[in-house]
Amino acid sequence: MHDATVAGSCLCGGVGFEIDGILTPVQYCHATRCRKASGSAFAAEAAARASKFRWTRGADLVSLFEAPLLREPPAYRHAFCRICGSPLPVALEGTGLVTIPAGVLDRAPDSRAFCHIFVGQNPAWHLITDDLPRFDARAPWSHGLPRRSS
């Protein structure tokens, strides 16, 4: 079975990308760096295989910020359109994955969010009201991703 192509773009439309295949379900990251990069209470993000990702236009408009390492690799990396500032997909060094900000997808993902991460850094002004699993840091590998229904 061939999975559909997923497309996304920035606010000004100068940057576009496509992913052949599937995305992971969305996770909500409450880490301080993710909140600052998204300008929101959390970053809603999915992931895809880097080998299935490609820029379709405007790759020259993509800027990359790499923050200093806090504790352990990988370093925090944030990609954005240098015209409109929209957050954009960024490769997770050493993983073979690309993190995709869910808000820049041209169509909403078919799956629901599956967890909250870095809730230990959640600001007091944001109340998490759903019953999704919560982790103080990254979700442990043992948590895994939800199974796709057929």
C-alpha positions as CSV (number, residue, x, y, z in Angstrom):
1,M,0.0,0.0,0.0
2,H,1.4,3.4,-0.9
3,D,0.9,6.2,1.6
4,A,-0.2,9.6,0.5
5,T,2.1,12.6,0.1
6,V,1.8,15.1,2.9
7,A,2.4,18.8,2.0
8,G,3.1,21.9,4.1
9,S,4.2,25.5,3.7
10,C,5.0,28.6,5.6
11,L,2.7,31.6,6.2
12,C,3.9,33.6,3.2
13,G,3.9,30.6,0.9
14,G,7.6,31.1,0.0
15,V,8.7,27.8,1.4
16,G,7.0,24.4,0.7
17,F,7.8,20.8,1.5
18,E,6.4,17.3,0.9
19,I,6.7,14.0,2.8
20,D,6.1,10.7,1.1
21,G,4.6,8.3,3.5
22,I,3.3,8.7,7.0
23,L,3.9,11.0,9.9
24,T,4.0,10.1,13.5
25,P,1.0,11.2,15.6
26,V,1.4,14.7,17.1
27,Q,3.0,15.2,20.5
28,Y,2.8,18.4,22.5
29,C,6.2,19.7,23.8
30,H,6.1,22.1,26.7
31,A,9.9,22.6,26.9
32,T,10.9,26.2,27.3
33,R,12.8,26.2,24.0
34,C,9.9,24.8,22.1
35,R,7.5,27.4,23.7
36,K,9.9,30.2,22.8
37,A,10.3,28.9,19.2
38,S,6.5,28.4,18.7
39,G,5.4,31.5,20.7
40,S,2.7,29.3,22.3
41,A,2.1,27.2,25.4
42,F,3.5,24.2,23.6
43,A,4.8,23.0,20.3
44,A,2.6,20.6,18.4
45,E,4.9,18.4,16.4
46,A,5.0,15.2,14.4
47,A,8.0,13.4,12.8
48,A,8.7,11.7,9.5
49,R,11.6,9.8,8.0
50,A,14.2,12.3,6.7
51,S,14.7,10.1,3.6
52,K,11.0,10.8,2.7
53,F,11.2,14.6,3.2
54,R,12.0,17.2,0.5
55,W,11.7,20.9,0.0
56,T,9.5,21.7,-3.0
57,R,10.2,25.5,-3.1
58,G,12.0,28.1,-1.1
59,A,14.8,26.0,0.5
60,D,17.0,29.2,0.2
61,L,14.5,31.0,2.5
62,V,15.0,28.5,5.3
63,S,17.1,29.8,8.2
64,L,18.4,27.5,11.0
65,F,19.1,28.4,14.6
66,E,21.0,25.9,16.7
67,A,20.9,26.6,20.4
68,P,23.7,25.7,22.8
69,L,23.6,22.2,24.2
70,L,22.0,22.1,27.6
71,R,22.4,18.6,28.9
72,E,22.8,15.9,26.3
73,P,22.7,15.6,22.4
74,P,21.0,16.2,20.2
75,A,21.3,20.0,20.2
76,Y,18.1,22.0,19.9
77,R,17.6,23.2,16.3
78,H,14.9,25.5,15.0
79,A,14.2,26.1,11.3
80,F,12.1,29.0,10.2
81,C,11.2,31.1,7.1
82,R,13.3,34.2,7.0
83,I,10.5,36.1,5.3
84,C,7.5,35.4,7.5
85,G,9.1,33.6,10.5
86,S,6.9,30.5,10.3
87,P,8.5,27.5,12.1
88,L,9.6,24.8,9.6
89,P,10.6,21.2,9.6
90,V,14.1,20.4,10.9
91,A,16.3,17.3,10.8
92,L,16.9,15.7,14.2
93,E,20.6,15.1,13.9
94,G,21.7,11.5,14.2
95,T,18.1,10.0,14.1
96,G,17.1,9.8,10.5
97,L,14.0,11.8,11.4
98,V,12.6,15.3,10.6
99,T,10.4,17.1,13.2
100,I,7.4,18.7,11.5
101,P,5.5,21.6,13.2
102,A,1.9,20.4,12.9
103,G,0.7,24.0,12.3
104,V,2.5,24.3,8.9
105,L,0.9,21.2,7.4
106,D,-1.5,22.2,4.6
107,R,-4.0,19.6,5.8
108,A,-4.6,18.5,9.4
109,P,-3.0,15.2,10.3
110,D,-5.5,12.2,10.4
111,S,-4.3,11.1,13.9
112,R,-4.9,12.7,17.3
113,A,-2.1,13.8,19.6
114,F,-0.7,11.0,21.7
115,C,1.3,12.6,24.6
116,H,2.7,15.7,26.3
117,I,6.5,15.9,26.9
118,F,8.6,18.1,29.1
119,V,5.5,18.9,31.2
120,G,8.0,19.7,34.0
121,Q,8.6,23.0,32.1
122,N,4.9,23.7,31.5
123,P,4.2,27.4,32.5
124,A,1.8,28.0,35.5
125,W,-0.5,30.0,33.2
126,H,-1.2,27.0,31.0
127,L,-3.4,24.2,32.3
128,I,-3.3,20.8,30.6
129,T,-6.9,19.5,30.6
130,D,-6.8,16.3,28.5
131,D,-6.0,12.8,29.7
132,L,-3.1,12.1,27.4
133,P,0.0,10.6,28.9
134,R,2.4,13.2,30.4
135,F,6.2,13.0,30.8
136,D,8.5,15.4,32.7
137,A,11.1,15.0,29.9
138,R,11.2,13.1,26.7
139,A,8.8,10.2,26.4
140,P,10.6,6.9,27.2
141,W,11.2,4.6,24.2
142,S,9.1,2.0,26.0
143,H,6.1,4.3,25.7
144,G,6.2,4.0,21.9
145,L,3.8,5.4,19.3
146,P,0.1,4.4,19.1
147,R,-0.6,1.7,16.7
148,R,-2.2,2.6,13.4
149,S,-5.7,1.2,13.0
150,S,-6.4,-0.6,9.7
